[in-house]
Amino acid sequence: MKVRLTTALVLAGVAVAVSGCGSGRDTLPIGGAKPGLGAGLIEGYGCGACHTIGGISGADGEIGPSLKGFAGHRLIAGRIANTPGNLVAWIRDPQLIDPGTVMPDLGVGAAQARDIAAYLYRH
Ligand code: HEC
């Protein structure tokens, strides 16, 4: 009985690991976010001066990494997992996550950061 239970737990762990990687990352949901507002916010904050971003004319900066297809990226700034919560945290306060990074704290609010993150996950 004990052995069987252990096997079941190990199998369950493998199933979680398999379903956790690969496909489906291009639709990471962010509750309550309005991705339709993201483009205007990205333009307003001037993210495109440093980043290349899909769907935004003039957003062709090369100081930071390209954010095209960001849902498919594994890491943020090479440091933390690319999850919706981490992306929102990064946009709000990159210096907190990577002290000294060239990306400035632009004073993005919580709701705005969620709208921007939702936009990035779709472009
Ligand atoms: C002054 C230039 C600059 C501006 C403006 C800027 N960023 Fe960045 N950004 C960077 C740099 C440089 C990095 C790389 C940071 C690192 O790896 O430590 C970065 C990293 C990122 C990353 C992680 C990219 C990756 O592949 O890991 C995201 C997402 C991001 N920025 C989003 C934004 C958003 C959204 C805005 C606007 C609100 C913005 N950035 C404004 C320079 C900038």
py3Dmol code that shows the C-alpha trace and the ligand (Angstrom):
import py3Dmol

protein = """\
ATOM      1  CA  MET A   1       0.000   0.000   0.000  1.00  0.00           C
ATOM      2  CA  LYS A   2       2.727   2.399   0.956  1.00  0.00           C
ATOM      3  CA  VAL A   3       4.734   1.598  -2.163  1.00  0.00           C
ATOM      4  CA  ARG A   4       1.697   2.067  -4.408  1.00  0.00           C
ATOM      5  CA  LEU A   5       0.916   5.421  -2.899  1.00  0.00           C
ATOM      6  CA  THR A   6       4.473   6.582  -3.503  1.00  0.00           C
ATOM      7  CA  THR A   7       4.297   5.467  -7.137  1.00  0.00           C
ATOM      8  CA  ALA A   8       1.038   7.347  -7.625  1.00  0.00           C
ATOM      9  CA  LEU A   9       2.555  10.508  -6.179  1.00  0.00           C
ATOM     10  CA  VAL A  10       5.617  10.230  -8.400  1.00  0.00           C
ATOM     11  CA  LEU A  11       3.425   9.737 -11.477  1.00  0.00           C
ATOM     12  CA  ALA A  12       1.285  12.711 -10.498  1.00  0.00           C
ATOM     13  CA  GLY A  13       4.451  14.776 -10.169  1.00  0.00           C
ATOM     14  CA  VAL A  14       5.589  13.777 -13.648  1.00  0.00           C
ATOM     15  CA  ALA A  15       2.182  14.699 -15.089  1.00  0.00           C
ATOM     16  CA  VAL A  16       2.377  18.136 -13.501  1.00  0.00           C
ATOM     17  CA  ALA A  17       5.925  18.631 -14.774  1.00  0.00           C
ATOM     18  CA  VAL A  18       4.964  17.660 -18.330  1.00  0.00           C
ATOM     19  CA  SER A  19       1.855  19.809 -18.474  1.00  0.00           C
ATOM     20  CA  GLY A  20       3.783  22.707 -16.976  1.00  0.00           C
ATOM     21  CA  CYS A  21       6.132  23.142 -19.896  1.00  0.00           C
ATOM     22  CA  GLY A  22       5.817  23.622 -23.604  1.00  0.00           C
ATOM     23  CA  SER A  23       2.638  24.728 -25.296  1.00  0.00           C
ATOM     24  CA  GLY A  24      -0.002  27.103 -24.083  1.00  0.00           C
ATOM     25  CA  ARG A  25       2.288  29.851 -22.881  1.00  0.00           C
ATOM     26  CA  ASP A  26       1.070  32.286 -25.501  1.00  0.00           C
ATOM     27  CA  THR A  27      -2.204  32.681 -23.663  1.00  0.00           C
ATOM     28  CA  LEU A  28      -1.010  33.212 -20.100  1.00  0.00           C
ATOM     29  CA  PRO A  29      -4.081  34.769 -18.466  1.00  0.00           C
ATOM     30  CA  ILE A  30      -3.929  37.825 -16.234  1.00  0.00           C
ATOM     31  CA  GLY A  31      -7.139  38.266 -14.285  1.00  0.00           C
ATOM     32  CA  GLY A  32      -8.905  41.558 -14.861  1.00  0.00           C
ATOM     33  CA  ALA A  33      -6.268  42.878 -17.254  1.00  0.00           C
ATOM     34  CA  LYS A  34      -7.270  44.808 -20.360  1.00  0.00           C
ATOM     35  CA  PRO A  35      -4.680  43.988 -23.030  1.00  0.00           C
ATOM     36  CA  GLY A  36      -6.449  46.412 -25.377  1.00  0.00           C
ATOM     37  CA  LEU A  37      -5.176  49.256 -23.219  1.00  0.00           C
ATOM     38  CA  GLY A  38      -1.631  47.890 -23.229  1.00  0.00           C
ATOM     39  CA  ALA A  39      -0.512  49.384 -26.530  1.00  0.00           C
ATOM     40  CA  GLY A  40      -1.410  52.929 -25.522  1.00  0.00           C
ATOM     41  CA  LEU A  41       0.262  52.500 -22.157  1.00  0.00           C
ATOM     42  CA  ILE A  42       3.423  51.101 -23.739  1.00  0.00           C
ATOM     43  CA  GLU A  43       3.532  54.128 -26.023  1.00  0.00           C
ATOM     44  CA  GLY A  44       2.868  56.472 -23.129  1.00  0.00           C
ATOM     45  CA  TYR A  45       5.627  55.074 -20.947  1.00  0.00           C
ATOM     46  CA  GLY A  46       8.058  54.975 -23.863  1.00  0.00           C
ATOM     47  CA  CYS A  47       8.961  51.296 -23.529  1.00  0.00           C
ATOM     48  CA  GLY A  48       9.620  51.234 -27.283  1.00  0.00           C
ATOM     49  CA  ALA A  49      12.600  53.563 -26.920  1.00  0.00           C
ATOM     50  CA  CYS A  50      14.492  50.607 -25.463  1.00  0.00           C
ATOM     51  CA  HIS A  51      12.539  47.578 -26.665  1.00  0.00           C
ATOM     52  CA  THR A  52      11.283  46.154 -29.924  1.00  0.00           C
ATOM     53  CA  ILE A  53       7.616  45.321 -29.314  1.00  0.00           C
ATOM     54  CA  GLY A  54       5.194  43.673 -31.725  1.00  0.00           C
ATOM     55  CA  GLY A  55       2.270  45.698 -33.024  1.00  0.00           C
ATOM     56  CA  ILE A  56       3.549  49.114 -31.939  1.00  0.00           C
ATOM     57  CA  SER A  57       4.955  51.385 -34.615  1.00  0.00           C
ATOM     58  CA  GLY A  58       8.194  53.035 -33.605  1.00  0.00           C
ATOM     59  CA  ALA A  59       8.817  50.497 -30.829  1.00  0.00           C
ATOM     60  CA  ASP A  60      12.119  49.348 -32.234  1.00  0.00           C
ATOM     61  CA  GLY A  61      14.579  50.128 -29.434  1.00  0.00           C
ATOM     62  CA  GLU A  62      17.641  47.961 -29.006  1.00  0.00           C
ATOM     63  CA  ILE A  63      18.880  48.954 -25.559  1.00  0.00           C
ATOM     64  CA  GLY A  64      16.829  46.189 -23.928  1.00  0.00           C
ATOM     65  CA  PRO A  65      15.918  42.786 -25.354  1.00  0.00           C
ATOM     66  CA  SER A  66      13.155  42.384 -27.924  1.00  0.00           C
ATOM     67  CA  LEU A  67       9.835  41.652 -26.243  1.00  0.00           C
ATOM     68  CA  LYS A  68       8.278  40.019 -29.306  1.00  0.00           C
ATOM     69  CA  GLY A  69       6.629  36.718 -28.445  1.00  0.00           C
ATOM     70  CA  PHE A  70       7.391  37.257 -24.788  1.00  0.00           C
ATOM     71  CA  ALA A  71       4.954  34.559 -23.681  1.00  0.00           C
ATOM     72  CA  GLY A  72       7.426  32.049 -25.102  1.00  0.00           C
ATOM     73  CA  HIS A  73      10.350  33.351 -23.046  1.00  0.00           C
ATOM     74  CA  ARG A  74      11.332  31.243 -20.043  1.00  0.00           C
ATOM     75  CA  LEU A  75      12.921  33.929 -17.897  1.00  0.00           C
ATOM     76  CA  ILE A  76      12.622  37.620 -17.144  1.00  0.00           C
ATOM     77  CA  ALA A  77      15.974  39.422 -17.190  1.00  0.00           C
ATOM     78  CA  GLY A  78      17.603  35.984 -16.997  1.00  0.00           C
ATOM     79  CA  ARG A  79      16.696  35.883 -13.320  1.00  0.00           C
ATOM     80  CA  ILE A  80      13.120  34.952 -12.526  1.00  0.00           C
ATOM     81  CA  ALA A  81      10.546  32.674 -14.144  1.00  0.00           C
ATOM     82  CA  ASN A  82       8.313  34.306 -16.728  1.00  0.00           C
ATOM     83  CA  THR A  83       4.977  34.131 -14.915  1.00  0.00           C
ATOM     84  CA  PRO A  84       2.221  36.763 -15.055  1.00  0.00           C
ATOM     85  CA  GLY A  85       2.910  37.836 -11.465  1.00  0.00           C
ATOM     86  CA  ASN A  86       6.635  38.141 -12.035  1.00  0.00           C
ATOM     87  CA  LEU A  87       6.157  40.084 -15.265  1.00  0.00           C
ATOM     88  CA  VAL A  88       3.855  42.580 -13.554  1.00  0.00           C
ATOM     89  CA  ALA A  89       6.374  42.908 -10.703  1.00  0.00           C
ATOM     90  CA  TRP A  90       9.218  43.478 -13.167  1.00  0.00           C
ATOM     91  CA  ILE A  91       7.343  46.176 -15.105  1.00  0.00           C
ATOM     92  CA  ARG A  92       6.480  47.956 -11.858  1.00  0.00           C
ATOM     93  CA  ASP A  93       9.902  47.819 -10.256  1.00  0.00           C
ATOM     94  CA  PRO A  94      12.726  46.223 -12.249  1.00  0.00           C
ATOM     95  CA  GLN A  95      15.342  47.594  -9.865  1.00  0.00           C
ATOM     96  CA  LEU A  96      13.860  45.537  -7.033  1.00  0.00           C
ATOM     97  CA  ILE A  97      14.420  42.330  -8.980  1.00  0.00           C
ATOM     98  CA  ASP A  98      17.705  43.226 -10.660  1.00  0.00           C
ATOM     99  CA  PRO A  99      19.412  46.075  -8.787  1.00  0.00           C
ATOM    100  CA  GLY A 100      21.421  48.202 -11.176  1.00  0.00           C
ATOM    101  CA  THR A 101      19.596  47.096 -14.332  1.00  0.00           C
ATOM    102  CA  VAL A 102      19.484  49.730 -17.054  1.00  0.00           C
ATOM    103  CA  MET A 103      15.694  49.483 -17.111  1.00  0.00           C
ATOM    104  CA  PRO A 104      14.361  52.341 -14.985  1.00  0.00           C
ATOM    105  CA  ASP A 105      11.480  52.313 -12.532  1.00  0.00           C
ATOM    106  CA  LEU A 106       8.934  54.178 -14.655  1.00  0.00           C
ATOM    107  CA  GLY A 107       6.334  54.449 -11.924  1.00  0.00           C
ATOM    108  CA  VAL A 108       3.883  52.119 -13.663  1.00  0.00           C
ATOM    109  CA  GLY A 109       0.777  51.478 -11.546  1.00  0.00           C
ATOM    110  CA  ALA A 110      -0.507  48.006 -10.690  1.00  0.00           C
ATOM    111  CA  ALA A 111      -3.457  48.018 -13.097  1.00  0.00           C
ATOM    112  CA  GLN A 112      -1.374  49.526 -15.879  1.00  0.00           C
ATOM    113  CA  ALA A 113       1.365  46.931 -15.402  1.00  0.00           C
ATOM    114  CA  ARG A 114      -1.221  44.165 -15.705  1.00  0.00           C
ATOM    115  CA  ASP A 115      -2.621  45.647 -18.929  1.00  0.00           C
ATOM    116  CA  ILE A 116       0.894  45.975 -20.360  1.00  0.00           C
ATOM    117  CA  ALA A 117       1.824  42.418 -19.331  1.00  0.00           C
ATOM    118  CA  ALA A 118      -1.371  41.040 -20.896  1.00  0.00           C
ATOM    119  CA  TYR A 119      -0.540  42.901 -24.111  1.00  0.00           C
ATOM    120  CA  LEU A 120       3.038  41.565 -24.158  1.00  0.00           C
ATOM    121  CA  TYR A 121       1.781  37.998 -23.733  1.00  0.00           C
ATOM    122  CA  ARG A 122      -0.267  38.390 -26.921  1.00  0.00           C
ATOM    123  CA  HIS A 123       2.332  40.016 -29.178  1.00  0.00           C
TER     124      HIS A 123
END
"""
ligand_1 = """\
43
HEC
C 15.866 52.977 -20.650
C 15.568 51.759 -21.378
C 14.352 50.938 -20.987
C 13.044 51.350 -20.906
C 12.471 52.743 -21.100
C 12.263 50.151 -20.616
N 13.080 49.063 -20.525
Fe 12.503 47.143 -20.210
N 14.454 46.558 -20.167
C 15.536 47.376 -20.405
C 16.750 46.599 -20.269
C 18.172 47.115 -20.454
C 16.354 45.282 -19.945
C 17.243 44.091 -19.645
C 17.326 43.972 -18.148
C 18.180 42.870 -17.616
O 18.299 41.812 -18.282
O 18.718 43.033 -16.519
C 14.891 45.306 -19.896
C 14.119 44.185 -19.649
C 12.757 44.139 -19.806
C 11.963 42.953 -19.761
C 12.519 41.539 -19.609
C 13.020 41.098 -20.979
C 13.711 39.764 -21.025
O 13.848 39.206 -22.128
O 14.111 39.261 -19.985
C 10.661 43.312 -19.944
C 9.451 42.406 -20.013
C 10.645 44.744 -20.071
N 11.932 45.214 -19.986
C 9.498 45.487 -20.258
C 9.483 46.881 -20.327
C 8.267 47.674 -20.366
C 6.870 47.106 -20.394
C 8.654 48.985 -20.395
C 7.787 50.201 -20.367
C 6.883 50.301 -19.229
C 10.117 49.003 -20.410
N 10.581 47.701 -20.349
C 10.899 50.144 -20.472
C 15.500 48.708 -20.741
C 14.361 49.506 -20.741
"""
view = py3Dmol.view(width=600, height=400)
view.addModel(protein, "pdb")
view.setStyle({"model": 0}, {"cartoon": {"style": "trace"}})
view.addModel(ligand_1, "xyz")
view.setStyle({"model": 1}, {"stick": {}})
view.zoomTo()
view.show()
